[in-house]
Amino acid sequence: MTTDTRITADELLRMSIPDKQVELVRGVLIVREPPGGRHGALSNDLAYRLTDFVKRGNLGTVFGQDTGFQIEADPDTVRAPDVAFVSKGRMPGEPPEAYPALAPDLAIEVLSPNDRPGEVLAKVGEWLGAGTRLVWVVDPRARQVQVYRADGKLSLLGPADALDGEDVLPGFSCPLEELWA
């Protein structure tokens, strides 16, 4: 669902739409139903694994499901990945109460049954265009992950492969078979 009236990131921050997920794309409000149980459990598992790794190394901040990031201004775009990581050097202090005005270093999108491929690819393009260095699109149904990189390279990981933090989170690895267990 979308609206025709353009709003700003500040207006979105003060808005309340109970039991819905919202994003802002070039000033247009996007309203969706919340994802289901598999989506939430998988997003949480990934956030937990990343948070453990990031905290042990004091590497930055992991953001939980649907934290908004303002990646464009005038008109504003606020996108919310399912999990995100921002390195310590890019956000050295406490995260702001408002939407961070930056793209995360890593954005993770966990597909829901309602997600449309074109919309997901558009969102990946927005993340990369805004400066995100690594995007993981996790498909629980197919048990695979598409890995998009800032340099344009794409990899498809299957059940026997592992997620790799590459140069964004060197040393991070997560076997996909553990996510599907």
VENZI-V54826 format. One record per residue. N is the residue number from 0. RES is the residue in one small letter. OMEGA is omega as a letter, one per 20 degrees, with the letter a starting at -180 (none if undefined). BURIAL is 1 if it has 9 or more other C-alpha atoms within 8 Angstrom, else 0. D_FIRST is the distance of its C-alpha to the first C-alpha in whole Angstrom. Layout:
BEGIN
n=N res=RES omega=OMEGA burial=BURIAL d_first=D_FIRST
n=N res=RES omega=OMEGA burial=BURIAL d_first=D_FIRST
END
This chain:
BEGIN
n=0 res=m omega=r burial=0 d_first=0
n=1 res=t omega=r burial=0 d_first=4
n=2 res=t omega=a burial=0 d_first=7
n=3 res=d omega=a burial=0 d_first=10
n=4 res=t omega=r burial=0 d_first=13
n=5 res=r omega=r burial=1 d_first=14
n=6 res=i omega=a burial=1 d_first=15
n=7 res=t omega=r burial=1 d_first=17
n=8 res=a omega=r burial=1 d_first=18
n=9 res=d omega=r burial=0 d_first=20
n=10 res=e omega=r burial=0 d_first=18
n=11 res=l omega=a burial=1 d_first=15
n=12 res=l omega=a burial=0 d_first=18
n=13 res=r omega=a burial=0 d_first=19
n=14 res=m omega=r burial=0 d_first=16
n=15 res=s omega=r burial=0 d_first=16
n=16 res=i omega=a burial=0 d_first=13
n=17 res=p omega=r burial=0 d_first=15
n=18 res=d omega=r burial=0 d_first=14
n=19 res=k omega=r burial=1 d_first=11
n=20 res=q omega=a burial=1 d_first=11
n=21 res=v omega=r burial=0 d_first=10
n=22 res=e omega=a burial=1 d_first=11
n=23 res=l omega=a burial=1 d_first=12
n=24 res=v omega=a burial=1 d_first=12
n=25 res=r omega=r burial=1 d_first=15
n=26 res=g omega=a burial=1 d_first=14
n=27 res=v omega=a burial=1 d_first=10
n=28 res=l omega=r burial=1 d_first=8
n=29 res=i omega=a burial=1 d_first=6
n=30 res=v omega=a burial=1 d_first=5
n=31 res=r omega=r burial=0 d_first=7
n=32 res=e omega=r burial=0 d_first=9
n=33 res=p omega=r burial=0 d_first=13
n=34 res=p omega=a burial=0 d_first=15
n=35 res=g omega=a burial=0 d_first=18
n=36 res=g omega=a burial=0 d_first=22
n=37 res=r omega=r burial=0 d_first=23
n=38 res=h omega=a burial=1 d_first=20
n=39 res=g omega=a burial=1 d_first=21
n=40 res=a omega=a burial=0 d_first=25
n=41 res=l omega=r burial=1 d_first=25
n=42 res=s omega=r burial=1 d_first=23
n=43 res=n omega=r burial=1 d_first=26
n=44 res=d omega=r burial=1 d_first=29
n=45 res=l omega=r burial=1 d_first=28
n=46 res=a omega=r burial=1 d_first=28
n=47 res=y omega=a burial=0 d_first=31
n=48 res=r omega=r burial=0 d_first=33
n=49 res=l omega=a burial=1 d_first=32
n=50 res=t omega=r burial=1 d_first=32
n=51 res=d omega=a burial=0 d_first=36
n=52 res=f omega=a burial=1 d_first=37
n=53 res=v omega=a burial=1 d_first=36
n=54 res=k omega=r burial=1 d_first=37
n=55 res=r omega=a burial=0 d_first=41
n=56 res=g omega=a burial=0 d_first=41
n=57 res=n omega=a burial=0 d_first=39
n=58 res=l omega=a burial=1 d_first=37
n=59 res=g omega=a burial=1 d_first=34
n=60 res=t omega=r burial=1 d_first=31
n=61 res=v omega=a burial=1 d_first=29
n=62 res=f omega=a burial=1 d_first=25
n=63 res=g omega=a burial=1 d_first=24
n=64 res=q omega=r burial=1 d_first=20
n=65 res=d omega=r burial=1 d_first=17
n=66 res=t omega=a burial=1 d_first=20
n=67 res=g omega=r burial=1 d_first=18
n=68 res=f omega=r burial=1 d_first=20
n=69 res=q omega=a burial=1 d_first=20
n=70 res=i omega=r burial=1 d_first=21
n=71 res=e omega=r burial=1 d_first=21
n=72 res=a omega=r burial=0 d_first=22
n=73 res=d omega=j burial=0 d_first=22
n=74 res=p omega=a burial=1 d_first=19
n=75 res=d omega=r burial=1 d_first=18
n=76 res=t omega=r burial=1 d_first=16
n=77 res=v omega=r burial=1 d_first=16
n=78 res=r omega=a burial=1 d_first=15
n=79 res=a omega=r burial=1 d_first=16
n=80 res=p omega=r burial=1 d_first=18
n=81 res=d omega=r burial=1 d_first=19
n=82 res=v omega=r burial=1 d_first=23
n=83 res=a omega=r burial=1 d_first=24
n=84 res=f omega=r burial=1 d_first=28
n=85 res=v omega=a burial=1 d_first=29
n=86 res=s omega=a burial=1 d_first=33
n=87 res=k omega=a burial=1 d_first=36
n=88 res=g omega=a burial=0 d_first=37
n=89 res=r omega=r burial=0 d_first=33
n=90 res=m omega=a burial=1 d_first=33
n=91 res=p omega=a burial=0 d_first=36
n=92 res=g omega=r burial=0 d_first=36
n=93 res=e omega=r burial=0 d_first=33
n=94 res=p omega=a burial=0 d_first=30
n=95 res=p omega=r burial=0 d_first=28
n=96 res=e omega=r burial=0 d_first=26
n=97 res=a omega=r burial=0 d_first=24
n=98 res=y omega=r burial=1 d_first=22
n=99 res=p omega=a burial=1 d_first=25
n=100 res=a omega=r burial=0 d_first=25
n=101 res=l omega=r burial=0 d_first=25
n=102 res=a omega=r burial=1 d_first=24
n=103 res=p omega=r burial=1 d_first=26
n=104 res=d omega=r burial=1 d_first=28
n=105 res=l omega=r burial=1 d_first=27
n=106 res=a omega=r burial=1 d_first=23
n=107 res=i omega=r burial=1 d_first=22
n=108 res=e omega=r burial=1 d_first=19
n=109 res=v omega=a burial=1 d_first=20
n=110 res=l omega=r burial=1 d_first=18
n=111 res=s omega=r burial=0 d_first=16
n=112 res=p omega=a burial=0 d_first=16
n=113 res=n omega=a burial=0 d_first=12
n=114 res=d omega=r burial=0 d_first=13
n=115 res=r omega=a burial=0 d_first=13
n=116 res=p omega=a burial=0 d_first=17
n=117 res=g omega=r burial=0 d_first=16
n=118 res=e omega=r burial=0 d_first=13
n=119 res=v omega=r burial=1 d_first=15
n=120 res=l omega=r burial=0 d_first=18
n=121 res=a omega=r burial=0 d_first=16
n=122 res=k omega=r burial=0 d_first=16
n=123 res=v omega=r burial=1 d_first=20
n=124 res=g omega=r burial=0 d_first=21
n=125 res=e omega=r burial=0 d_first=19
n=126 res=w omega=a burial=1 d_first=21
n=127 res=l omega=r burial=1 d_first=24
n=128 res=g omega=a burial=0 d_first=24
n=129 res=a omega=r burial=1 d_first=24
n=130 res=g omega=r burial=1 d_first=27
n=131 res=t omega=a burial=1 d_first=26
n=132 res=r omega=a burial=1 d_first=29
n=133 res=l omega=r burial=1 d_first=28
n=134 res=v omega=r burial=1 d_first=25
n=135 res=w omega=r burial=1 d_first=25
n=136 res=v omega=a burial=1 d_first=22
n=137 res=v omega=a burial=1 d_first=23
n=138 res=d omega=a burial=1 d_first=23
n=139 res=p omega=a burial=1 d_first=24
n=140 res=r omega=a burial=0 d_first=24
n=141 res=a omega=a burial=0 d_first=26
n=142 res=r omega=r burial=1 d_first=28
n=143 res=q omega=r burial=1 d_first=28
n=144 res=v omega=r burial=1 d_first=27
n=145 res=q omega=a burial=1 d_first=26
n=146 res=v omega=r burial=1 d_first=28
n=147 res=y omega=a burial=1 d_first=27
n=148 res=r omega=a burial=1 d_first=29
n=149 res=a omega=a burial=1 d_first=30
n=150 res=d omega=r burial=0 d_first=32
n=151 res=g omega=r burial=0 d_first=30
n=152 res=k omega=a burial=0 d_first=32
n=153 res=l omega=r burial=0 d_first=30
n=154 res=s omega=r burial=0 d_first=31
n=155 res=l omega=a burial=0 d_first=30
n=156 res=l omega=r burial=1 d_first=32
n=157 res=g omega=a burial=1 d_first=33
n=158 res=p omega=a burial=1 d_first=34
n=159 res=a omega=a burial=0 d_first=37
n=160 res=d omega=r burial=1 d_first=36
n=161 res=a omega=r burial=1 d_first=35
n=162 res=l omega=a burial=1 d_first=33
n=163 res=d omega=r burial=1 d_first=35
n=164 res=g omega=r burial=1 d_first=34
n=165 res=e omega=a burial=0 d_first=36
n=166 res=d omega=r burial=0 d_first=37
n=167 res=v omega=r burial=1 d_first=34
n=168 res=l omega=a burial=0 d_first=35
n=169 res=p omega=r burial=0 d_first=39
n=170 res=g omega=r burial=0 d_first=40
n=171 res=f omega=r burial=1 d_first=37
n=172 res=s omega=r burial=0 d_first=37
n=173 res=c omega=r burial=0 d_first=35
n=174 res=p omega=a burial=1 d_first=36
n=175 res=l omega=r burial=1 d_first=33
n=176 res=e omega=r burial=1 d_first=35
n=177 res=e omega=r burial=0 d_first=35
n=178 res=l omega=a burial=0 d_first=31
n=179 res=w omega=a burial=0 d_first=31
n=180 res=a omega=none burial=0 d_first=34
END
